[in-house]
Amino acid sequence: MLWFKHFCNASDGEFVSLIESQFGLEGYARWFKLLEKVGSRMDKSDLCEATFPVRFWCQYLVVRRPLLLRYLSVISQLGKIETITNGQLLTIRIPKMLEIKDEYSKKSGHYPDNVLPKNIDTDIDTEVRIKKETNTKTKPCRQWLDDDVELKLARWFIKLLDDRQYEWKGGKKPDEQKWAIEFDKLIRIDKREPKRIAEIFKWCQAPGNFWRKNILSPHKLRSQWGALTEAIKAEQQPKISVTPRRSQDGWLIYPPDGGGRNLCNKHKISMPAGQKCPECAEAENARS
């Protein structure tokens, strides 16, 4: 279809007034861009629909995925369109396009493909490129929402680092959406529980912890997960107290017995080879 009828009082209609009240002038503009796109795809079969990847629709209507889906849901409920989702492909059907179809295409038998000049800029190349990208193993970027646990974890991590006055590189905080992707990998691929993720990161950020300056992103947390869990297990192991015994001549003898011994004549303490006298060590610490 080459063109469709546009009434001069279209803005006064109930439908247009509703989408303008909810989405502003952008809602009005996107509606007519939908009409243009579906109309341009109509051929002799009068099939009033257009099928593209969701990513293409977002680019074409200049909108992010959550808002696109909400916008389509509203106008679908108003009976203006029908949507069909097949994987990453989204079909938008506008049944009433036939009512405003131009008479030119019907009478002349000419359609956009054989009417438009060959050198005119169209979106065919873009469509082909996006379809190829969709068919590759790389998935399109998801927009994480406020209620998503992945985004909540990202924001909580950033706040935890802010609270300890961590100085971000270049003074710029990380991208919450990119961090949410890393948390998605931890949860979805590595099967880690969100609560456990938060516990381990909080443990890492404890004052004096060796990992405090090393685990500063979800990517690093994921790569060091095994080492971190082992460190936590070792820390939670009960400490074995070593009680020395006193010999008849007054020496304190630290176990285990046998093997080489280290003797401190000043304090009359006998220790296994390689160990330092605790009394001497305490005195050195006091001086320093």
N, C-alpha and C positions, 0 to 999 in steps of 0.2 A: 504494500500500500504506500502510495506516494505522499498523501496528506490526509488529515482528518478534520472534521468540522469542529470549530471552536466558537462557542457562543460568547458574545460580548458580555453577557451578564452572568458568566460562569461563576464569578466570585460571589454572587449573591445567593447561590444555591445552598441548600442545607448541608450537603456533603462537604463542599469546599469550606464552608464556614466552620464545620466541626474539625476538619484536619488543621485549619489555620489556628483555631483556638487551642489545639493540643500541641502542634508542632511549629506554629508560626508560619512565616512566608516560605520557609524551607520545606515545610510539609506540602504547600501548594505547588512549589517548583518540582518537588520529587514526583508528585502525582502526574504532572504533564510529561516529565521525563520518562516515566513508566509507559504512558500512552505512546510516546514517540518510539521507544524501544520495541514495544510489542507490535506497534503498527508497522515498523520497518521490517519485522520478521514475517509478516503475513504474506502469503503467496496465493496462488490460485485455489488452494484448498480452503482458504478462509479460516485457517487455524489461528485463533486469537491468543497466542501464547509465545513466550520467549524463554529459553532455557540457557542458563549460564551458571558457572561456579558462584558460590556465595561471595567469594572474594571479589569477583568481577562486579556483582551488584553493589557491593560496598564502595568500590572505586567509582563506579558509574554514578551513584547517587551521593557520593561524597559523605559517607556516614559509616560509623562503626557498627560492627555486627549486632550488639545488643539493641541499639536504637533501630537498626534496620528491621530486625525481627519484631520489635514492638510496633513499628510503623505499619508493617505489612499485616500484623495481627489486627490492628484497629480497622484498616480499610477493608480487610477481609470480613470482619464482623459486620461492617456496614454493607456488605453484599456487593462490593465493587470488583473484587478480585478473588481468584482461587489460587492457592499455592500448593505445590507438590515438591517434596524433598526426596532426593535420591542420592544418598551419600553426601558429597560436597556440591552436588548440582541442585539448583533451585529453579523450578519452573513457575513462572507467574502468568496466569491466564486471566484475560479481561474479556468475558463473554460479550459485553455490550459494545465492543469495538466495531462490530458489524453495523450497528445503528448509526455510527458517525463516520463510516468508511466513505472515502471520496468516490465520486462517480467516474472520475478519470480512469482509474485502474480497471474498473468493471467494464466500461465501454470500449476502451482502447486496447485492453489486454496487455498493456505495458505495466511492468512492475519495477521496483527500484533497481533491481540488478541489471536491467537492460535499458533503463532511462538515465541513470546518473552517469556523468562522464567518467571515463576509466581512471583519470588521474585525481579524482576527488578523494579527500581523506576520509576513510571510514574506520570503523573499529574492528574490522575483520582480523587484521594482524594481531591486535590486542587480544581478541577472543581466542584465536588459535594459540597464542603464547600462554595465556592463562590456563587453558585447558591442558596444555602440555605440562605446565607446572603442577597442576592439580593431580595429574596422573603419576607424578614422580613420588618417590618415597618420602620426600620432605612435606610435612603437613603444614597447612597454613597456620599462621600465628593466631592463637586464641586470645580473646580479650577477657581477662579475669575480672569478675565482678566482686562487689563489696562483701557478698555473703560467701564467697568461695574460701575454703579453709586455706588454700595455697596463698591467696593474697593476704589473708589475715596473718599467716605466719611471717610473710615477707615484711609486713608493716610492724609486727611485734619485734622481729629481729632488729630492724632499723632503729626502733625506739629504744631497745635494750642497749644498743651501741651508743645512741645519743645520750642516754642517761649516764653512761660512764664517760661521757665527753670525748668519745673517739673522734679523731680528726680525719674526715673523709678526704680522699685523694682529690686535690684540686678544689676542695671545699664543696664538692658536688655529691649529693646523696645518690645511691644506686637506683636504677630503674626498678620500681616495684613489680612491674609486669614481667621483667626478665627473671627476677628472683622467684616469682611465683612459678615460672616454668621449671626452675630447679627443684622447688618443693614438690611439684607435680611428679617429677621423676623419682624423687625419694619415696613418695606415697604410692604412686601407680606402678612403677617398675620395680623398685627395691622392696616394696611392701612394708614400709616403715609407718608406724602409727604416729599421727600428728602430735599426740601427747608426749610420746617418747622423743620425738625430734626436739620439742621444746625443752624437755628435761635435760637432754644432752648438751644443747647449746647453752642453756643457763649454767650448767656445770662448768662448761669451758670458760665462761666469762667471770667465774668467781675470782676475786682478788688473789694474786699469788699463784694462780694455776698456770702451768707451763703452756697450755693450749690457748690461753687468753689472747695472745698476740698472733696466733697462727690460724685460728678459725674465725674468720671475719666475713664469711659469705656462705650461702647454702651450697655452692659448688665445692668449696673446701671442706665443708662439713660432710658432704656425701663421699668425697674421695678418701677422707680419713675416718670414716665411720667405724671400721673394724678396730683400728688402733685406739679410738676413743672409748669404745665399749670395753676393750680389754683393760685400759687404764682405770676405768671406773670400777671394774671387778676387782682389780688389784688393790685399789684404795679401800674397798669395802671388806677386804679380807681381815679377819681378826688379828690384832697384833700379838705376837708371842713375846711375853715378858721374860727377860733373862735375869735370874736372881743368882748372884754369886754366893759361894759358901766360904766360910772363914776357917782357915787351917789352925792347927794347935799353936803354931808360932805367930799367929795374928795376921797372916796374909789373906787378902780377899782373892778368891780364885773364881774367875768367870769360866763357865762351860763354853765349849766341850773340853773335856780333859784329853790329854794325849796330843801327840804331834808337837810341833815347835811352839814355844811360848814367848810372849813378850812381857818382860818384867819391868815394873816401875818401882825401883828401890825407895824412892822418895815417899811414895804413898803405900808401899807394900801391897801392890796389886799385880796379880798374874792374869794375863789375857792370852787368847789364842794369837798365833803369829799374824801380823798384819793389822791388828786392832790397836787403837790408841788408848792410853789411860784416860778414863772419863774425868778424873779429877784434874789432870793436866789440861785436858781439852776445855773444861769449864773455866779454868783459870785464864787460859788464853783468850777465850771469848769475852771474859770480863775486862781484860786489858784492852781489847780492840773496841 
